[in-house]
């Protein structure tokens, strides 16, 4: 009787056009059916149909009309069995198949990615480029699409790879910019999490993403931009001519527990609440800790208060971390308690391994403690989301990011209801208008004639001054050529002008660069410190410490990470700093050195200095090209080193590109598993995961 009464309430809500509340109540009812093992009645199935949640229909207990809907909304998504879409997914797919350019805002649980798979399977485009915010999402997207389309498409994820006949290209924005000239035409440009193009949401990534959207948008026949929780989109040149669809359609229900009201900013009460929640629930939990120091506080609390788990897999993982990273590292101790860490600084393969362990049904990680990397770096979710902090870095959490975090609670077909435990006061609800404008950091790449209307008077003046200044320093012709070739990575006029002035004034700077390709690295520290001073606040470390790190990193292929940390002990480099500095060296320092190299060759050609070989090595963290690329595919460098040392594959062979290496790894799988020296149980677990990701259809 209770179920019938609830069905009656849901039906009344549907009749009154209150679809959101009807869906929320229906999802909770389905959760009850699941927990109590009650089969869906024809009435429940009918309400599922009426609310548009077609994938949840049970064809075995449906009326023929509802069964017809279940079958009618099935689409090919590139796998053996077609999948039923919900009503709003179907609407978006119809728009795309009709050739519309779409910018959509929809909740995390909406299933936006499934629409891309259906579009590729049905329309069979020649070239699709998917822009993702992080390397971790690159690999996750690659794994998903490889399983479905690798027989028909070349899946490209690194900029060294040449295009095939038909291609699905998956890049973070920086990589896409370098690849742009190789692309003549795109059938579809997908930008995932396109809200990051706004300075308000991601100051660091915004200029590069806007640059990629501008350049690639010109080559794309059709565009599909995705984001969560946006209410309005301003008129702007980046989404001009696109239809904005706001889809407020949830497929799971979020049950909020406002613990902060009892905690009332009392740290001890907050700690006790966290331990109580984790102790009470045997299901998976994501803890949003806000900042690196927040992650540190939470993990210290858990190490002190949670017993070690009796899991062979996690025990093996702990031993593996001690041997390959550091025995006294917090994560080494933490995983024994079934807790992992997810931040943007970790090695990519290490983040991937932990997400894989988190998704294991038994014996894996129960809890992941994270910064905002969990909402932008990976598509995982959990039954419980614990909002430990209301900060994002130094700032207070905004409503947009907060909704994005709690949107990780629940998952279609797994958890109808996500439990959200809020331990600090959440931000006030607010509408999010996405403002996309030209930031100053993009000015060097902007055609001021074409985008005159979109630039402010100050920006136009700044751009004019920059062009005059650069023409004066290096000559009009040289400057024009550099602009046309797109040889500079930075689009920041101030930085480029600073580099040009430094090279013009200081001949020692150019001569010093030549030491970067000398046989010995003894003189690197001096010149690197000089270079680092050009962008003083960027390096998260003192200049000498960072330069010493780069010098030590040059032994990355011959030494293990524990050995490198020993070498860096005088500089007090911790394992966490190691990750951060390697990231800064391979991205930020590489970009800076590239622009210095390009400019000095124009201004001071008489010195005949070219540090591009050094830049290429630094961008790969001084590892062979294939090794760093394979790490993105889930093969950690320490395993590549062992395979190389066992004479099974020569990773130092410069002719070995990524796709050839993958083909060799597939072909030699039995020998690699049998003959690689010193493989332990966890190495084999990691290799299984890696091989799963490169399996052909």
N, C-alpha and C positions, 0 to 999 in steps of 0.2 A: 504493500500500500504506500509506503514511504517513497519508493522509487516512482510510482505512478504520480504521486502528488508533486514530486520534483519535476517530472516530465511536463505536468500541467503548467507549472510556473514558467518553465523554459519556453513552452509553446506560447503562453501569453506574452512573454518578452519578445519573441520573434514576431508575433502579430503586431506588437506595438513598435516594431522597427528598432528595438534596442538589441542589435546583433552582438555587440561586445559583451554585455552582461549575460545574454543568453548563452553565448559560447563559453564564457567563464564557468557558468553553472553546469553546463553540459560536460565540460572537460573534467570538472570535479566529480560528476556522476560517473563518468567513464573510469576515472581513477578508482572509485569505490567498487565498480564492477570488476576491475582488474584485481584489486586486493582481496576481494571476497570470492573470486572465481565465478561470478555470475555471468552467464551468456547474455548477449545483447538481445533484447526482444525486438520484434518488428517496429514497435513504437520508438524505441531508443534509436534504431537505425534510421527511422524516418526523420527524427530530430537532427541527427548527424547530417543527413542530406540537406535539410532545410537551412542548417547553419553554414553550409558550404565546406564542412570538414570531410570531404569525400574519402580521403585515404583511410579514415577510421571506420568506414562502413564494414560490417561483417556480411559478405555475400551469402553465407550459409544460413543466416537467420533473417535476411532482408526480404521485403516484398519484391516482386519482379520489377516494379518501377524503380525502386532504390538500387537494385542489382544492375539495372540498365545504366543508371547514372555512374555507378562504380566502374563499369566497363567503358562507358562513353568518354570518361575523363582520363583513360589510360593513354600514356604516350611512351614512345621509344626514347630511352635516355642512354642508349649505347650499351646496354647489358642484355642478357638473355631474356629476362622477363620484363615486360613493360610495367610502368609505375603509374598509379592513379594520382593525379594532381588535385589540390584543393581549388576551390572556385577562383580565388584571387591569383594563384600561380598560373592557372589556365588563361586568365585575362591578360597577364603580362606576356605570356608566351605568344598569345594571338597577336598582340601589338608588335612583338619582335618579328614574327613570321610575316606580318604585313609590311615589314620594312621600316617601322617607326624608330626614331631615336628616343630612347627612354632614360630618364633619371628617376630612380625609384627609391622611396624610403619605406622600409618595412622592418618589423621586429626581427630579432636575432633568430627566432624559431620559425621564420616564414618559409625558408627553403629556397632562397634566392639563387643558390648555385645550381640546383637541380634544373632550373630553367635554362641555364647555359648549356648543360649536357643535352637537354631535349632539343634545343636550337641546333646544336652541332649534328646530332643524330638525324634530325628531320631535314634540315636545309643543306647539310654537307658543304659548308663554305670551304674556300681554298685556304685562306689565312685568317686565323683568329688570334688576337693578342690580348692577354689578360694581365692587367696591371694589378699587382698585389702589394700591400704595404711592407711586408717583411720577407726575408729569406725563408723563415720557417713556413710561412703560408705558401711560398713558391713550391716547396717540396710537398706539402700536404695536397695542394691543387694538382701538382704533377702526378702524384700517386693515384688520386681519384680518376683523373682523365686518362692516364696510361692504361689502367685496367679496362677502360671502355674503348679507347680509340687508337691505341698504339699500332694496331695492324694497318690502319688507314692513314694515320698522320704521324709526322715527325714531331715529337714533343721537345721543344727547345727551351732550356732554362738558363743557359750561360751564353754570354755574348760572343764567345769564340766560335760557336757552332754555326756552320753554314745551313742555309734553309734547304728543305726538301721540296718535293712536288706539292704536298699539302702540309700545312704546319699549324700546330697550336703552340703559341709562344707565351711563356709565363715568366714575367719579369717583375722585380721591384722597379720603382721609377728611375733610379740612377742608371741601371743596366739598360733600360728601354731607350734612354736618351742616346747612349753610345751606339745602339743597334739601329737607330732610326734610318740612317742612310742606306742600310741594306734592304729596307722594305720599300717596294714600289707602291704596293696597294694592300689595304686590309679590308676584308669583308666585314669584320666586326671588331670593334675596340671595346673591351670590357674594363671598367675601372672599379675595382672592389674597394669599399670603404672610401669613397671619393670625398667624404667630408674632410679628409686629411689635407685636401687642397686649400682649406681655409687656415689662415694664420692663427685664428682664434683657437683652433683645435690641435694643430701640430706645427708649431713655429719652425721646427727644424726641417721637417720633410716637405712642407708646403711649397717652397720655390721649385724644388726638383719635380714634384708631382704636377704642378701647373705647367712647367716647361714641357714635360712629357705629354700632358693632355693637349697642349697647343700644337706641338710638332706632329704627334700621331693622329690627332683629330683631323688634321688636314688630309691625311692619307686614308682615312676610314670611310667606307661607304655607309656604315651604320655604327651607332654607339649605344652602349648599355652601361649606365653608371649606377652603382648600388651603395646604399648606406642605410643605417638604422636611425629612427627617431628624429627625422627632420620634418619640421612643420611647413617651412616656406623656403623657396630658393630665389635669390635675387637675380635680376637681369644681369648677365655677365657674358663676356666673349667666350668663356670656356664651356658653357652649356647652351650656347645660342642655338635656337631651332630645335631644342629637345623638349619632349613632353615630360612634365614632372608629375609623377603619380605618388600620392601618399597612401600607403596601405596600412591601415591600423588593424591588422588581422593576425591574431595570435593563435598558435596551435597548442600551446601549453598554458597552464595557469600558475601564476606566481603568488604563493602564500607568504605574506610578509609578517615577520615576528619582530616587533619594535622593542628589542631588548634595551636599547639606549635609554629608554624612559626610566627603567629601574636602575641602570648603571649610573646615570647622571654624572658622567665624566670621571667616575672613580676608577682608577687604573686597576686596583685589586679586584673590584667587582667585574671589570671587563675581562680580566684574565680568567677569573672563575667561570664567567659565562661561556667563554670560548671552550674551556676544558669540559664543561658540562655538556655543551652542544655536541662536541666531538665524541664524548663518552656515551651519549645517549643514542647516537645514530650510527648504525653500522654501514651506512651507504657512503658514497663518495662525496667529498666536500672540497670546494674551491674556497680558499681564503684570500680575499683581496686585502693586501697589507699597505697599499698606497705608495710607499717609498722604499728605498733600499734599507734605510734604518728601521722601517716598519717590518720588513721581511726579517731583519736580524732580531728584532724584539720577539716576534711571534715564534721564530724557530728556536730561539733560546728557551722560551717558555715551554715549548713542546718537548725539547730534549730533556729538560729538567722534570717534566711531569708525565710523560707518556712511556709506557713500558715497551721494550723491544718486542717486535713481532716474531713469531715462529715461522718465518718464510725463508725457504732455501733460496728462492730467486732473489729476494732482497738482500740476504746475507752475501750471496755471490756478487751482487751489484756493489755492495759496500766494499768488499775486498778489491774489486775491479777499480773503484774510484780511488782507493788508497794507493794502489800500484801505479795508476796512470795519471793521477792528478796530485793528490796530497793526502797522507794518512790523517793529518790533523784538521782537514777541511771540515767545516760544519756539515756539508751535505753527506760526507762519508758516514758521519754519525747519525744523521737525520733519517736516512733511508732505512736504517734498521728498525725505525719506529713507523715505517710505512708512510713517511712524509717526504715529499719532493719540493723543489724550488723551481719556479719558472720566472726568469727575468730576461730582459733583452740582451744581457751581457754574456750569458753562457755560450759555450761553443754550440753551434747549431745542432750537431748530432746529439749532444748531451740533452738539449731541450726535447728533441724528438724522442729519444729513448725514454725520458720521463713521462711524456704524454702517452707513449705506448704502454708503459707500465701502469699508468693511471687508468687506462682503458681495459686493462686485464680484469676479468671477472673475479679471479681468485689469485691470491699470493702476490698481487702487485701493490702499487701505491694506493692508499685510501684517501690521501689528502695532498693537495698542491697549494703551496703558499706563493702568491705572485704579486708583482706590480701590475701596471696596466698592460703588460706584455700579453697577458692571458686573453685580453679582449681584442688585441690587434695582431697578435702573432700566431694564433692557432684557433682552430674551430673545435674546441672541446667544450663540454658542458657537464654538469653534475646535478644530482638531486638536491644538494645543499650548496648554497652560496652564502658565505659569511663575509659581510662587509665590516672588516675590522677597523678600517680607517676611512675618514671622509676627506682625505687629502689625495692629491695627485701631484707628486713632486712637492714643491714648496707651496703650491696653491690649494685652495679649497676645491673639493670636487664639484663640478658643475652638474646640473640635472641631466644633461645629455650623456655625459660619461657614466654617471650613476646608473641611468637606465640601461646603458650598454653592458655594464658589469652585471646587474641583476638579471639581465636577459640571458645570461649563461646558465640560469637555473632551469632544470627540466629539459626533456628532449623527446621529440615525437617518437612514439612507439616504445619508449623506454621508461620515461617518467612523465606522466600526465601533469603532475604537480611538482613545481620546483619550490623548495623551502628557502626563503630568503631571511637570514638572521642579520639584523641591522644593529651593530654595536656602538656606532657613533651617529649623531644626528645627521640625517640625510639632507641634501640641498632642497630648497623649495622648488616645487614643480614650475617649469618654465617652458614656453614655446621656443623652439630652436629655429632661427632663421639663418640659413647658410649664406654667408657673404663671401663670394669669390671675387677678389680684386688683385690687381698686379702689385706684388710686394716690391720694395726697393731692391731686394736681392735678385730680382729677375730682370732688372732694367737693361743689363748688358745684352740680353737676348731679344729685346722687344723692338719691333719695327715701329718707330714713333709715328710714321705717316699712317700706317694701317690701323694703329690702336690709339690715335690721337684723342678720341672721345673718352676712352677708358682711363687715361692717365691724368693725374692731377697736374696743376700748373707747376708745382714744386718738382714733380717727377720729370716733367718735360724739360724743365730748366736743368735739373741734375743730369739728365741724359745728354743734353746739348753740351754741357760743361765737360762731361766725361769724354764725348767724341772728340772735342777740340783738344783736350788734354792728351789723349792717347795718340792722336794724329801728330801732335807736337813732339811727343817722346819718341815714337817709332816710325813716324812718316804715315801720311794718309793712305798710301797704297798698301803698305804692310798691314796696317790696322784693319782696312777694309777686307783684305784677303783672310785674315784670321777670323773675322766675323762671319764671312761667307762659308768658310770651312767648318765653322763650329768647333774649332780646335780647343777652345777653353772649356773646362768643366764648370767653373764657377760662373754665375751670371751676376755676381755682385760687383757693381761698378767700383765701389770703394776699395775692395780687396784687390781687384785687378790693377787699379791705379797705384795702390800701395806697392805691389810687386814690381810694377814697371819703374816707379821712382827708385826703389831700392837697388834694382839692377843697374839703372843709369848712373846712380851716385857712387856705387860701391863695386869696383872691379873685382875686389877680393871675394865677393859673394859668388860670382860666376866661376872664378878659378877654384874656389873651395868646393864647388859642386863636383868638380872632376875627381875629387877624392872618393866619391861614392861608388866609382867603378874601379878603384885601385884594388890590387890583390889582397891588401890587408884592410881591416876595418878600424885600425887604430885612430884614424883622423875623423871618423864619422861624427863623434860627439860634438866637436867644435862646430862643424858646418850645420849639423841638424839643429843645434841650439839657435844658431843664427836664423835658420829658416822658421823655426817654431815661434820666434819673437815677432814675426810678421803678423801672426794671428794669436795674440797673447792669451786670451781666455779660453781657448778651445780644447785644451789637452787633458784636463782632469788630473794633472800631475806637474811637478816642477820640471822645467825644460831639461835639466841635466838627467834627472831620473828617467824621463821619457826617452831621451836620446840613448842612454845606456841600455834601456829596454830594447830599442830597435837594433842596437849593436848585438845584444845577446840573441835576439830573435833570428839573426842570420844563421844560427846553428840549429834552427827548428827541425830540420830533416835528420840531422845526425844525433841530436840529443832528445831525451824524453822531457816532458813538462816538469817532473820533479827535478831533473838535472838542470834545466834552465832556471828554475826557481832557486836552486843552490847557487848558481852562478850570479843571480841577481840579489843574493842575500844582503850584500852591502848596501843596496838601495832599498832594502826592506819592502820588496815587492811581494804582496800577498797573492794567493791564487785568484781572488776576486779582482784585484788590480790587474793581474796578468790578462784576464779576459777583456777587461775594459780597454787596456792599452793596445792589445792586439787588434781590437776592433777599430780604435782610433787610428792606428798605424796603417791598417789595410784600406780604410775608407778615406778618412779626413786628410791624413798626411799624404797619401797617394795622390789625391785630388790636388792638394796644394803644390806638391812637387811637379805634377804634370803641367800646371799653369805656369809655374816658374820656368820650367824647361822650355815650353813653347815661346814664352815672352823673351827669355834670354837669347834664344836662337835668332830672334828678329832684331833685338837691340844690340847684341854683342856677338855677331857671327864670327868675328875674327878669332875668338877663343876656341872655336870648333868643339864645344862641349855638348854632349848629348847624354842625358842620364836616363833615357827611356828604358834601357835594360834593367837598371836598378829599380825603377818605378814598377816594371812588370814583376820583378821578384818580390818586392815589398807588397804589392797588391795580392799576392798569393801567400803572404806570411812566410816567404822564403821556402815554401814547400813546392815540389813539382806541380805543374799546372793541374794535372788530373787529380792529384791527391786532395787539393783544397776543394775542387768541384765535386768530387765523390763524397766529401764530408757533408756537403749540402744534401746529398742523396741518402745520407744515413750511414756512411762508412767512415768511422773515426780514423784520424791520421795514424793512431798507434797500430790499428789493424792493417792499414795500407803498408806501414813500415814492415810489419811482420811478413806480409805476403811478399813484399819486395826482397826482404832478407832471406826468404826461403827459395829465392830464384824462380818463383812461379810467374811473376809479371815484373817487367822492368819499368817501373814508374818514372825513371829518369830519362827514358827515351823521349826525346823532344817531339818525335813524330806521332807519339801516342796521344790522340785527342780523347775527349770525354766519351763519345759514343763508341769509339774503338775499344777503349778501356772497359766499358760496360759489356760489350760483346765478348771480350776476353774473359771477364769475370763470370759471365754466364756459362761460357764454354768450359772453363776450368773449375767450375764449382766443386765437383767431386774431389779433384786434387787439392784445391784450396782447403776444403774441410778436413782432408786426410793428412796433408803434408805440411801445412803451415805450422812452424814450431811454436810451442808454448801457448797454444789456444786453451783457455780455461772455459768453464761452463758459461760464463756470462759473455765471453767473446762469441761463443756459438749462438747465444740468444740474439746478440746484436747482428750477427751475420744473417740469421734467419729473417730478421726484420728488414735488413738491407735488401736481401734477395727477393723478399716479398714485393718490395717497391720497384724492382727492375724486371719483374716477371713479364713475359710477353703474353699476349692474349691466347 
